[in-house]
Amino acid sequence: MKRPELVRGLGLGATTALVIGPIIGTGIFLKTANMAQALGSPGLVLLAWVAAGLLSLAGALSYGELGAMLPMAGGEYVYLRAAYGELAAFAFGWMRMAIASSGSIASSAAAFALFLSGFVRFDTVWAARDFRWLGQTVHWQIGSQQLAAVGVILFFTALNCLRAAFGGGVQAALSSAKVAAIGVIIVGVFLFAPDASWSHLRAPAGVTTGTLSAFGAAMISALWAYDGWNNMPMAAGEVRDPGRNIPRALILGMAVVLSVYVLVNFAYCLALPISQIAACGSSLHASALPVGARAAQSFLPRYGAKFVALAALLSTAGGIHASILTSARVPYAMARDGLFFSRFATLGEKSATPIVSIIFTGGWAAVLALSATFDQLTDSVIFAEMIFYAATTAGVFVLRRKAPQAPRPYRTLGYPIIPGLFVIVALWLLVNTVATSRLLSLVGLALIAAGLPLYILMRRNCIRPAARA
């Protein structure tokens, strides 16, 4: 009997939405304050956003070649397997399952609950505790706000168990709504904010601006806001005409996100002095309004915070939905290759979606949402992901050498300069993160290494080769 296959039901519009959806989430409303604290200059803050966006675009251009060449479910897992073999692919898949995918979903859900608190009060805290580990304080609590985060994860997990074409339609609607809401902030500041001033774009006199190391740390913050550009290829097995639509969607989606992010941050810097941006909601100022809300209040004094909370809810909901849709395809692809438990390759009879993998991804994200805060989760994700972003982009060079005759409907623009620059900058950011955040680096590396015993177990006991997606 023929094995059930994924259905190619995603057109260019839905595929582009799967690029935009996971990216535009919480970071654009929250991360600029951290960057202002590190750099002290509006010009440097904007430059960090541009640099991070161009780096992400370079990665997307490189991934476009890999996605068009290998249009199968799994994204980086498939590319790493082709370039380096099973162990590298398994290490990536384990990292996605253990920390990156579920951690990203959980952090977005935590932010969703935070923004929802602008409309619904979450006063109940049942338990709270601070832990000291390797010289840093880790805050933990569980209460009604954490339960709200779990609830939104479970809702979108259930939604993703329906057909992929339906999920793609939902994603397209959410992506359009979030871009429109951010557009209101941009237009409102430019046209209607009475105190907006070009003088706010100048660095304050006598203030020491950021070092190269601080600029790297700011780029890491911005890269969290851009994170997700790599997610769409994970659902490549459900894209119609993938050789054309995958690279087109990556390029179009990243162009939209880069434009939106630079414009909205320009609006932030126009509306508020850099000192006020630095005092907005962040780990240093947990009770302060997010920078997006402060900027919206500049032209909507009474309703600005509510409007941004609503825009952030739409944005975050789209990110959660898209992340669950795409991330669940990684354990599915691993199971199809015999590198994970075979039940994860199960497709729903009516939906033709990897239901077991979707439920696992959402369930583990719900556990993480109960165990950490937004900043702790985002910090744990980006370092581990950057390792595999660099390795996957380097795979463009490897596969050009290993498989020169393979069909390539799209070839990376600017090859070899664009993928080469991406790898070099990514490696610099990794080294800079090790130097500035040792706890973050050690946790990320330890979690990746923890997958090695599981890989050995899978190879010895569980697995027989399976047909590839």
VEXMARVEX-319216 format. One record per residue (C-alpha): residue in three letters; x, y, z. Coordinates in nm, 2 decimals. Each point is the difference from the previous one (the first is absolute). Layout:
# residues N
+-----+--------+--------+--------+
:  aa :     xx :     yy :     zz :
+-----+--------+--------+--------+
: ALA :      X :      Y :      Z :
...
+-----+--------+--------+--------+
# end
This chain:
# residues 469
+-----+--------+--------+--------+
:  aa :     xx :     yy :     zz :
+-----+--------+--------+--------+
: MET :   0.00 :   0.00 :   0.00 :
: LYS :   0.13 :   0.34 :  -0.09 :
: ARG :   0.12 :   0.21 :   0.29 :
: PRO :  -0.19 :   0.32 :   0.07 :
: GLU :   0.18 :   0.31 :  -0.13 :
: LEU :  -0.02 :   0.37 :   0.09 :
: VAL :  -0.23 :   0.20 :  -0.23 :
: ARG :   0.15 :   0.29 :  -0.20 :
: GLY :  -0.28 :   0.25 :   0.08 :
: LEU :   0.20 :   0.32 :   0.07 :
: GLY :   0.02 :   0.25 :  -0.28 :
: LEU :   0.23 :   0.31 :  -0.03 :
: GLY :  -0.22 :   0.22 :   0.23 :
: ALA :  -0.03 :  -0.25 :   0.28 :
: THR :   0.37 :  -0.10 :  -0.04 :
: THR :   0.10 :   0.37 :   0.03 :
: ALA :  -0.22 :   0.03 :   0.31 :
: LEU :   0.20 :  -0.29 :   0.15 :
: VAL :   0.31 :   0.21 :  -0.04 :
: ILE :  -0.15 :   0.32 :   0.14 :
: GLY :  -0.21 :  -0.17 :   0.27 :
: PRO :   0.27 :  -0.16 :   0.22 :
: ILE :   0.22 :   0.31 :  -0.03 :
: ILE :  -0.23 :   0.29 :   0.09 :
: GLY :  -0.09 :  -0.08 :   0.36 :
: THR :   0.10 :   0.14 :   0.34 :
: GLY :   0.35 :   0.12 :  -0.08 :
: ILE :  -0.10 :   0.31 :  -0.19 :
: PHE :  -0.19 :   0.13 :   0.30 :
: LEU :   0.25 :  -0.10 :   0.27 :
: LYS :   0.36 :  -0.02 :  -0.11 :
: THR :   0.08 :   0.36 :  -0.10 :
: ALA :   0.02 :   0.10 :   0.36 :
: ASN :   0.28 :  -0.25 :   0.07 :
: MET :   0.18 :   0.12 :  -0.31 :
: ALA :  -0.02 :   0.36 :   0.11 :
: GLN :   0.14 :  -0.09 :   0.34 :
: ALA :   0.30 :  -0.17 :  -0.16 :
: LEU :   0.07 :   0.26 :  -0.27 :
: GLY :  -0.12 :   0.33 :   0.13 :
: SER :  -0.04 :   0.15 :  -0.35 :
: PRO :  -0.31 :  -0.01 :  -0.23 :
: GLY :   0.22 :  -0.02 :  -0.30 :
: LEU :   0.18 :  -0.31 :   0.13 :
: VAL :  -0.33 :  -0.16 :   0.10 :
: LEU :  -0.14 :   0.05 :  -0.36 :
: LEU :   0.33 :  -0.13 :  -0.14 :
: ALA :  -0.03 :  -0.31 :   0.21 :
: TRP :  -0.35 :  -0.06 :  -0.13 :
: VAL :   0.12 :   0.05 :  -0.36 :
: ALA :   0.31 :  -0.23 :   0.05 :
: ALA :  -0.21 :  -0.27 :   0.16 :
: GLY :  -0.26 :   0.02 :  -0.28 :
: LEU :   0.26 :  -0.02 :  -0.27 :
: LEU :   0.16 :  -0.29 :   0.17 :
: SER :  -0.33 :  -0.18 :   0.02 :
: LEU :  -0.07 :   0.09 :  -0.37 :
: ALA :   0.34 :  -0.15 :  -0.10 :
: GLY :  -0.10 :  -0.32 :   0.19 :
: ALA :  -0.34 :  -0.01 :  -0.17 :
: LEU :   0.17 :   0.04 :  -0.35 :
: SER :   0.22 :  -0.29 :   0.08 :
: TYR :  -0.28 :  -0.21 :   0.14 :
: GLY :  -0.20 :   0.07 :  -0.31 :
: GLU :   0.25 :  -0.21 :  -0.21 :
: LEU :  -0.01 :  -0.29 :   0.25 :
: GLY :  -0.38 :   0.01 :   0.03 :
: ALA :  -0.05 :   0.00 :  -0.38 :
: MET :   0.26 :  -0.28 :  -0.04 :
: LEU :  -0.14 :  -0.21 :   0.28 :
: PRO :  -0.37 :   0.08 :   0.03 :
: MET :  -0.08 :  -0.24 :   0.29 :
: ALA :  -0.15 :   0.03 :   0.34 :
: GLY :   0.26 :   0.08 :   0.27 :
: GLY :   0.19 :   0.31 :  -0.12 :
: GLU :   0.35 :   0.02 :   0.15 :
: TYR :  -0.02 :  -0.37 :   0.10 :
: VAL :  -0.03 :  -0.10 :  -0.36 :
: TYR :   0.28 :   0.23 :  -0.11 :
: LEU :   0.24 :  -0.10 :   0.27 :
: ARG :  -0.06 :  -0.37 :  -0.07 :
: ALA :   0.08 :   0.05 :  -0.36 :
: ALA :   0.31 :   0.21 :   0.07 :
: TYR :   0.15 :  -0.16 :   0.31 :
: GLY :  -0.18 :  -0.32 :   0.08 :
: GLU :  -0.24 :  -0.14 :   0.26 :
: LEU :   0.18 :   0.11 :   0.32 :
: ALA :   0.00 :   0.37 :  -0.10 :
: ALA :  -0.37 :  -0.03 :  -0.11 :
: PHE :  -0.10 :  -0.17 :   0.32 :
: ALA :   0.19 :   0.26 :   0.22 :
: PHE :  -0.20 :   0.27 :  -0.17 :
: GLY :  -0.33 :  -0.18 :   0.03 :
: TRP :   0.07 :  -0.07 :   0.37 :
: MET :   0.09 :   0.37 :   0.05 :
: ARG :  -0.32 :   0.11 :  -0.17 :
: MET :  -0.22 :  -0.24 :   0.21 :
: ALA :   0.18 :   0.05 :   0.34 :
: ILE :   0.05 :   0.38 :  -0.01 :
: ALA :  -0.04 :   0.20 :  -0.31 :
: SER :  -0.35 :  -0.07 :  -0.14 :
: SER :  -0.18 :  -0.07 :   0.33 :
: GLY :   0.20 :   0.27 :   0.17 :
: SER :  -0.09 :   0.25 :  -0.26 :
: ILE :  -0.37 :  -0.10 :   0.01 :
: ALA :   0.01 :   0.02 :   0.38 :
: SER :   0.16 :   0.34 :   0.01 :
: SER :  -0.26 :   0.13 :  -0.25 :
: ALA :  -0.27 :  -0.14 :   0.22 :
: ALA :   0.14 :   0.16 :   0.31 :
: ALA :   0.01 :   0.34 :  -0.19 :
: PHE :  -0.36 :  -0.06 :  -0.12 :
: ALA :  -0.11 :  -0.04 :   0.36 :
: LEU :   0.19 :   0.31 :   0.10 :
: PHE :  -0.17 :   0.21 :  -0.27 :
: LEU :  -0.34 :  -0.16 :   0.08 :
: SER :   0.04 :   0.13 :   0.36 :
: GLY :  -0.07 :   0.34 :  -0.15 :
: PHE :  -0.36 :  -0.12 :  -0.04 :
: VAL :  -0.03 :  -0.28 :   0.26 :
: ARG :   0.15 :   0.02 :   0.35 :
: PHE :   0.23 :  -0.29 :   0.09 :
: ASP :   0.06 :   0.07 :   0.37 :
: THR :   0.01 :  -0.36 :   0.13 :
: VAL :   0.35 :  -0.14 :   0.07 :
: TRP :   0.00 :  -0.34 :   0.16 :
: ALA :   0.38 :  -0.04 :   0.04 :
: ALA :   0.31 :   0.21 :  -0.07 :
: ARG :   0.37 :  -0.05 :   0.06 :
: ASP :   0.34 :   0.14 :  -0.10 :
: PHE :   0.29 :  -0.24 :  -0.07 :
: ARG :   0.37 :   0.09 :  -0.01 :
: TRP :   0.19 :  -0.19 :  -0.26 :
: LEU :   0.36 :   0.07 :  -0.13 :
: GLY :  -0.02 :   0.35 :   0.14 :
: GLN :  -0.33 :   0.09 :  -0.16 :
: THR :  -0.35 :   0.03 :   0.14 :
: VAL :  -0.28 :  -0.20 :  -0.16 :
: HIS :  -0.35 :   0.10 :   0.09 :
: TRP :  -0.29 :  -0.26 :  -0.01 :
: GLN :  -0.36 :   0.03 :   0.08 :
: ILE :  -0.33 :  -0.17 :  -0.08 :
: GLY :  -0.34 :   0.17 :   0.00 :
: SER :  -0.30 :   0.10 :  -0.21 :
: GLN :   0.23 :   0.17 :  -0.26 :
: GLN :   0.20 :  -0.32 :  -0.06 :
: LEU :  -0.33 :  -0.19 :  -0.04 :
: ALA :  -0.11 :   0.25 :  -0.27 :
: ALA :   0.32 :  -0.06 :  -0.18 :
: VAL :  -0.06 :  -0.38 :   0.01 :
: GLY :  -0.36 :   0.05 :  -0.12 :
: VAL :   0.10 :   0.19 :  -0.32 :
: ILE :   0.26 :  -0.27 :  -0.08 :
: LEU :  -0.26 :  -0.27 :   0.03 :
: PHE :  -0.25 :   0.19 :  -0.21 :
: PHE :   0.24 :   0.04 :  -0.29 :
: THR :   0.13 :  -0.35 :   0.04 :
: ALA :  -0.36 :  -0.12 :  -0.06 :
: LEU :  -0.04 :   0.23 :  -0.29 :
: ASN :   0.31 :  -0.13 :  -0.17 :
: CYS :  -0.14 :  -0.35 :   0.01 :
: LEU :  -0.23 :   0.10 :  -0.28 :
: ARG :   0.10 :   0.01 :  -0.36 :
: ALA :   0.31 :   0.20 :  -0.09 :
: ALA :  -0.18 :   0.20 :  -0.26 :
: PHE :  -0.25 :   0.12 :   0.27 :
: GLY :   0.29 :   0.09 :   0.23 :
: GLY :   0.17 :   0.18 :  -0.28 :
: GLY :  -0.31 :   0.21 :  -0.05 :
: VAL :  -0.02 :   0.09 :   0.37 :
: GLN :   0.37 :   0.09 :  -0.01 :
: ALA :  -0.05 :   0.23 :  -0.31 :
: ALA :  -0.29 :   0.18 :   0.19 :
: LEU :   0.21 :   0.05 :   0.32 :
: SER :   0.30 :   0.11 :  -0.19 :
: SER :  -0.20 :   0.27 :  -0.19 :
: ALA :  -0.16 :   0.12 :   0.32 :
: LYS :   0.33 :   0.03 :   0.19 :
: VAL :   0.18 :   0.19 :  -0.29 :
: ALA :  -0.30 :   0.24 :  -0.02 :
: ALA :   0.00 :   0.06 :   0.38 :
: ILE :   0.37 :   0.08 :  -0.01 :
: GLY :  -0.06 :   0.23 :  -0.30 :
: VAL :  -0.24 :   0.20 :   0.22 :
: ILE :   0.28 :   0.07 :   0.25 :
: ILE :   0.24 :   0.11 :  -0.28 :
: VAL :  -0.26 :   0.23 :  -0.17 :
: GLY :  -0.13 :   0.13 :   0.34 :
: VAL :   0.35 :   0.11 :   0.12 :
: PHE :   0.10 :   0.15 :  -0.34 :
: LEU :  -0.32 :   0.20 :  -0.05 :
: PHE :  -0.18 :   0.05 :   0.34 :
: ALA :   0.26 :  -0.01 :   0.29 :
: PRO :   0.03 :   0.36 :   0.11 :
: ASP :   0.33 :  -0.05 :   0.19 :
: ALA :   0.17 :  -0.21 :  -0.27 :
: SER :   0.33 :   0.17 :  -0.09 :
: TRP :   0.29 :  -0.06 :  -0.22 :
: SER :   0.22 :   0.12 :   0.28 :
: HIS :  -0.08 :  -0.33 :   0.18 :
: LEU :   0.21 :  -0.18 :  -0.26 :
: ARG :   0.32 :   0.17 :   0.12 :
: ALA :   0.21 :  -0.18 :   0.27 :
: PRO :  -0.02 :   0.19 :   0.34 :
: ALA :   0.30 :   0.22 :   0.07 :
: GLY :   0.25 :  -0.15 :   0.24 :
: VAL :  -0.14 :  -0.35 :  -0.02 :
: THR :   0.25 :  -0.28 :  -0.09 :
: THR :  -0.14 :  -0.21 :  -0.28 :
: GLY :   0.03 :  -0.38 :  -0.03 :
: THR :   0.31 :  -0.20 :  -0.07 :
: LEU :   0.04 :  -0.26 :  -0.27 :
: SER :  -0.09 :  -0.26 :   0.26 :
: ALA :  -0.31 :   0.19 :   0.10 :
: PHE :  -0.10 :   0.03 :  -0.37 :
: GLY :   0.03 :  -0.38 :  -0.03 :
: ALA :  -0.22 :  -0.04 :   0.31 :
: ALA :  -0.25 :   0.24 :  -0.15 :
: MET :   0.00 :  -0.19 :  -0.33 :
: ILE :  -0.08 :  -0.32 :   0.20 :
: SER :  -0.30 :   0.18 :   0.15 :
: ALA :  -0.11 :   0.11 :  -0.35 :
: LEU :   0.06 :  -0.35 :  -0.14 :
: TRP :  -0.25 :  -0.13 :   0.25 :
: ALA :  -0.26 :   0.23 :  -0.16 :
: TYR :   0.10 :  -0.12 :  -0.35 :
: ASP :   0.01 :  -0.36 :   0.12 :
: GLY :  -0.23 :  -0.23 :  -0.19 :
: TRP :   0.11 :   0.08 :  -0.36 :
: ASN :   0.13 :  -0.36 :  -0.01 :
: ASN :  -0.33 :  -0.16 :   0.10 :
: MET :  -0.19 :  -0.01 :  -0.33 :
: PRO :   0.23 :  -0.26 :  -0.17 :
: MET :  -0.09 :  -0.24 :   0.28 :
: ALA :  -0.34 :  -0.02 :  -0.17 :
: ALA :   0.15 :  -0.03 :  -0.35 :
: GLY :  -0.17 :  -0.34 :  -0.05 :
: GLU :  -0.34 :   0.19 :   0.00 :
: VAL :   0.09 :   0.28 :  -0.24 :
: ARG :  -0.13 :   0.00 :  -0.36 :
: ASP :   0.26 :   0.04 :  -0.27 :
: PRO :   0.28 :   0.02 :   0.26 :
: GLY :   0.28 :   0.07 :  -0.24 :
: ARG :  -0.16 :   0.34 :  -0.08 :
: ASN :  -0.21 :   0.08 :   0.31 :
: ILE :   0.26 :  -0.07 :   0.28 :
: PRO :   0.27 :   0.25 :  -0.12 :
: ARG :  -0.26 :   0.25 :  -0.10 :
: ALA :  -0.18 :  -0.02 :   0.34 :
: LEU :   0.33 :   0.03 :   0.19 :
: ILE :   0.12 :   0.31 :  -0.19 :
: LEU :  -0.34 :   0.17 :   0.00 :
: GLY :  -0.07 :  -0.08 :   0.36 :
: MET :   0.34 :   0.12 :   0.12 :
: ALA :  -0.03 :   0.32 :  -0.20 :
: VAL :  -0.34 :   0.08 :   0.16 :
: VAL :   0.14 :  -0.08 :   0.35 :
: LEU :   0.32 :   0.20 :  -0.04 :
: SER :  -0.20 :   0.30 :  -0.13 :
: VAL :  -0.26 :  -0.01 :   0.28 :
: TYR :   0.27 :  -0.04 :   0.28 :
: VAL :   0.22 :   0.28 :  -0.12 :
: LEU :  -0.30 :   0.24 :  -0.05 :
: VAL :  -0.16 :  -0.08 :   0.34 :
: ASN :   0.33 :   0.04 :   0.19 :
: PHE :   0.06 :   0.33 :  -0.19 :
: ALA :  -0.34 :   0.10 :   0.13 :
: TYR :   0.09 :  -0.10 :   0.35 :
: CYS :   0.32 :   0.22 :  -0.01 :
: LEU :  -0.19 :   0.29 :  -0.16 :
: ALA :  -0.28 :  -0.01 :   0.27 :
: LEU :   0.22 :  -0.05 :   0.31 :
: PRO :   0.35 :   0.11 :   0.12 :
: ILE :   0.24 :  -0.29 :   0.03 :
: SER :   0.00 :   0.04 :   0.38 :
: GLN :  -0.37 :  -0.07 :   0.00 :
: ILE :   0.03 :  -0.29 :  -0.23 :
: ALA :   0.26 :  -0.15 :   0.23 :
: ALA :  -0.24 :   0.04 :   0.30 :
: CYS :  -0.28 :  -0.20 :  -0.18 :
: GLY :  -0.10 :  -0.35 :   0.09 :
: SER :   0.29 :  -0.24 :   0.02 :
: SER :   0.18 :  -0.23 :   0.25 :
: LEU :   0.13 :   0.32 :   0.17 :
: HIS :  -0.34 :   0.17 :   0.01 :
: ALA :  -0.24 :  -0.28 :   0.03 :
: SER :  -0.30 :   0.21 :   0.10 :
: ALA :   0.04 :   0.27 :  -0.27 :
: LEU :  -0.20 :   0.01 :  -0.32 :
: PRO :   0.15 :  -0.15 :  -0.31 :
: VAL :   0.16 :   0.24 :  -0.25 :
: GLY :  -0.27 :  -0.06 :  -0.25 :
: ALA :  -0.27 :   0.10 :   0.25 :
: ARG :   0.20 :   0.32 :   0.10 :
: ALA :   0.03 :   0.09 :  -0.37 :
: ALA :  -0.37 :  -0.06 :  -0.06 :
: GLN :  -0.08 :   0.23 :   0.30 :
: SER :   0.18 :   0.28 :  -0.18 :
: PHE :  -0.30 :   0.03 :  -0.24 :
: LEU :  -0.26 :  -0.20 :   0.19 :
: PRO :   0.05 :   0.12 :   0.36 :
: ARG :  -0.32 :  -0.17 :   0.13 :
: TYR :  -0.01 :  -0.32 :  -0.20 :
: GLY :   0.36 :  -0.05 :  -0.13 :
: ALA :   0.09 :  -0.27 :   0.26 :
: LYS :  -0.32 :  -0.19 :  -0.07 :
: PHE :   0.05 :   0.02 :  -0.38 :
: VAL :   0.36 :  -0.13 :   0.02 :
: ALA :  -0.11 :  -0.28 :   0.24 :
: LEU :  -0.26 :  -0.10 :  -0.26 :
: ALA :   0.25 :   0.02 :  -0.28 :
: ALA :   0.25 :  -0.20 :   0.20 :
: LEU :  -0.27 :  -0.27 :   0.07 :
: LEU :  -0.07 :  -0.04 :  -0.37 :
: SER :   0.38 :   0.00 :  -0.08 :
: THR :   0.08 :  -0.25 :   0.27 :
: ALA :  -0.30 :  -0.23 :  -0.09 :
: GLY :   0.13 :  -0.01 :  -0.36 :
: GLY :   0.35 :  -0.09 :   0.12 :
: ILE :  -0.13 :  -0.28 :   0.22 :
: HIS :  -0.22 :  -0.15 :  -0.27 :
: ALA :   0.27 :   0.01 :  -0.26 :
: SER :   0.27 :  -0.14 :   0.23 :
: ILE :  -0.21 :  -0.30 :   0.10 :
: LEU :  -0.09 :  -0.06 :  -0.37 :
: THR :   0.36 :   0.00 :  -0.12 :
: SER :   0.19 :  -0.13 :   0.30 :
: ALA :  -0.21 :  -0.32 :   0.03 :
: ARG :   0.13 :  -0.11 :  -0.34 :
: VAL :   0.35 :  -0.05 :   0.14 :
: PRO :  -0.07 :  -0.30 :   0.23 :
: TYR :  -0.23 :  -0.13 :  -0.28 :
: ALA :   0.29 :   0.01 :  -0.25 :
: MET :   0.23 :  -0.16 :   0.25 :
: ALA :  -0.25 :  -0.28 :   0.06 :
: ARG :  -0.04 :  -0.06 :  -0.37 :
: ASP :   0.38 :  -0.04 :  -0.03 :
: GLY :   0.01 :  -0.25 :   0.29 :
: LEU :   0.18 :   0.25 :   0.24 :
: PHE :  -0.29 :   0.04 :   0.24 :
: PHE :  -0.29 :  -0.19 :   0.14 :
: SER :  -0.21 :  -0.13 :  -0.29 :
: ARG :  -0.33 :   0.12 :   0.13 :
: PHE :   0.11 :   0.36 :  -0.07 :
: ALA :  -0.03 :  -0.08 :  -0.37 :
: THR :  -0.37 :  -0.07 :   0.04 :
: LEU :  -0.23 :   0.22 :  -0.21 :
: GLY :  -0.37 :   0.07 :   0.07 :
: GLU :  -0.23 :  -0.20 :  -0.23 :
: LYS :  -0.21 :   0.31 :  -0.09 :
: SER :   0.24 :   0.28 :   0.07 :
: ALA :   0.32 :  -0.15 :  -0.15 :
: THR :   0.19 :   0.19 :   0.27 :
: PRO :   0.26 :  -0.15 :   0.24 :
: ILE :  -0.23 :   0.00 :   0.30 :
: VAL :   0.22 :  -0.18 :   0.25 :
: SER :   0.29 :   0.23 :  -0.08 :
: ILE :  -0.23 :   0.31 :   0.03 :
: ILE :  -0.13 :  -0.12 :   0.34 :
: PHE :   0.35 :  -0.07 :   0.13 :
: THR :   0.13 :   0.34 :  -0.12 :
: GLY :  -0.29 :   0.19 :   0.17 :
: GLY :   0.01 :  -0.21 :   0.31 :
: TRP :   0.37 :   0.05 :   0.06 :
: ALA :  -0.04 :   0.37 :  -0.07 :
: ALA :  -0.28 :   0.01 :   0.27 :
: VAL :   0.24 :  -0.15 :   0.25 :
: LEU :   0.27 :   0.26 :  -0.08 :
: ALA :  -0.26 :   0.28 :   0.03 :
: LEU :  -0.05 :  -0.11 :   0.36 :
: SER :   0.37 :  -0.02 :   0.08 :
: ALA :   0.15 :   0.33 :  -0.11 :
: THR :  -0.05 :   0.37 :  -0.09 :
: PHE :   0.01 :   0.17 :  -0.34 :
: ASP :   0.36 :   0.12 :   0.02 :
: GLN :   0.13 :  -0.33 :   0.14 :
: LEU :  -0.16 :  -0.19 :  -0.29 :
: THR :   0.11 :   0.24 :  -0.27 :
: ASP :   0.36 :   0.00 :   0.12 :
: SER :   0.00 :  -0.38 :   0.00 :
: VAL :  -0.12 :  -0.03 :  -0.36 :
: ILE :   0.21 :   0.24 :  -0.21 :
: PHE :   0.35 :  -0.12 :   0.09 :
: ALA :  -0.08 :  -0.36 :  -0.08 :
: GLU :  -0.18 :   0.09 :  -0.32 :
: MET :   0.29 :   0.21 :  -0.13 :
: ILE :   0.23 :  -0.30 :   0.01 :
: PHE :  -0.22 :  -0.19 :  -0.25 :
: TYR :  -0.08 :   0.31 :  -0.21 :
: ALA :   0.37 :   0.03 :  -0.07 :
: ALA :   0.04 :  -0.37 :  -0.07 :
: THR :  -0.30 :  -0.01 :  -0.23 :
: THR :   0.11 :   0.30 :  -0.20 :
: ALA :   0.34 :  -0.15 :  -0.04 :
: GLY :  -0.18 :  -0.30 :  -0.14 :
: VAL :  -0.06 :   0.20 :  -0.32 :
: PHE :   0.38 :  -0.02 :  -0.06 :
: VAL :   0.01 :  -0.37 :   0.10 :
: LEU :  -0.29 :  -0.11 :  -0.22 :
: ARG :   0.13 :   0.20 :  -0.30 :
: ARG :   0.31 :  -0.22 :   0.03 :
: LYS :  -0.17 :  -0.33 :   0.10 :
: ALA :  -0.29 :   0.02 :  -0.24 :
: PRO :   0.09 :   0.24 :  -0.28 :
: GLN :  -0.25 :  -0.16 :  -0.24 :
: ALA :  -0.30 :   0.01 :   0.23 :
: PRO :  -0.29 :   0.21 :  -0.13 :
: ARG :   0.01 :   0.35 :   0.13 :
: PRO :  -0.31 :   0.20 :  -0.11 :
: TYR :   0.14 :   0.30 :   0.20 :
: ARG :   0.36 :   0.08 :   0.07 :
: THR :   0.11 :   0.23 :   0.28 :
: LEU :   0.02 :   0.36 :  -0.11 :
: GLY :   0.36 :   0.14 :   0.05 :
: TYR :   0.15 :  -0.35 :   0.05 :
: PRO :   0.26 :  -0.05 :   0.15 :
: ILE :   0.02 :   0.35 :   0.17 :
: ILE :  -0.35 :   0.00 :   0.16 :
: PRO :   0.01 :  -0.35 :   0.16 :
: GLY :   0.37 :   0.06 :   0.09 :
: LEU :  -0.08 :   0.32 :   0.18 :
: PHE :  -0.29 :  -0.16 :   0.19 :
: VAL :   0.23 :  -0.28 :   0.13 :
: ILE :   0.27 :   0.25 :   0.10 :
: VAL :  -0.24 :   0.23 :   0.19 :
: ALA :  -0.18 :  -0.28 :   0.16 :
: LEU :   0.33 :  -0.15 :   0.13 :
: TRP :   0.09 :   0.35 :   0.14 :
: LEU :  -0.33 :   0.03 :   0.18 :
: LEU :   0.05 :  -0.35 :   0.15 :
: VAL :   0.35 :   0.09 :   0.13 :
: ASN :  -0.13 :   0.33 :   0.13 :
: THR :  -0.29 :  -0.17 :   0.18 :
: VAL :   0.24 :  -0.25 :   0.16 :
: ALA :   0.21 :   0.30 :   0.12 :
: THR :  -0.29 :   0.20 :   0.13 :
: SER :  -0.25 :  -0.26 :   0.12 :
: ARG :   0.18 :  -0.32 :   0.12 :
: LEU :  -0.31 :  -0.14 :   0.18 :
: LEU :  -0.21 :   0.03 :  -0.32 :
: SER :   0.28 :  -0.16 :  -0.21 :
: LEU :   0.06 :  -0.29 :   0.24 :
: VAL :  -0.37 :  -0.08 :   0.03 :
: GLY :  -0.05 :   0.00 :  -0.38 :
: LEU :   0.30 :  -0.22 :  -0.06 :
: ALA :  -0.10 :  -0.24 :   0.28 :
: LEU :  -0.35 :  -0.04 :  -0.14 :
: ILE :   0.14 :  -0.08 :  -0.34 :
: ALA :   0.25 :  -0.25 :   0.14 :
: ALA :  -0.28 :  -0.17 :   0.20 :
: GLY :  -0.14 :  -0.13 :  -0.33 :
: LEU :   0.30 :  -0.22 :  -0.07 :
: PRO :  -0.11 :  -0.29 :   0.23 :
: LEU :  -0.34 :   0.01 :  -0.15 :
: TYR :   0.15 :  -0.02 :  -0.35 :
: ILE :   0.20 :  -0.31 :   0.10 :
: LEU :  -0.31 :  -0.16 :   0.15 :
: MET :  -0.20 :   0.07 :  -0.32 :
: ARG :   0.26 :  -0.15 :  -0.22 :
: ARG :   0.04 :  -0.31 :   0.21 :
: ASN :  -0.35 :  -0.09 :   0.10 :
: CYS :  -0.28 :   0.18 :  -0.16 :
: ILE :   0.04 :   0.06 :  -0.36 :
: ARG :  -0.04 :  -0.16 :  -0.33 :
: PRO :   0.04 :   0.22 :  -0.32 :
: ALA :  -0.33 :   0.17 :  -0.10 :
: ALA :  -0.11 :   0.16 :  -0.32 :
: ARG :   0.10 :   0.36 :  -0.01 :
: ALA :  -0.25 :   0.28 :  -0.02 :
+-----+--------+--------+--------+
# end
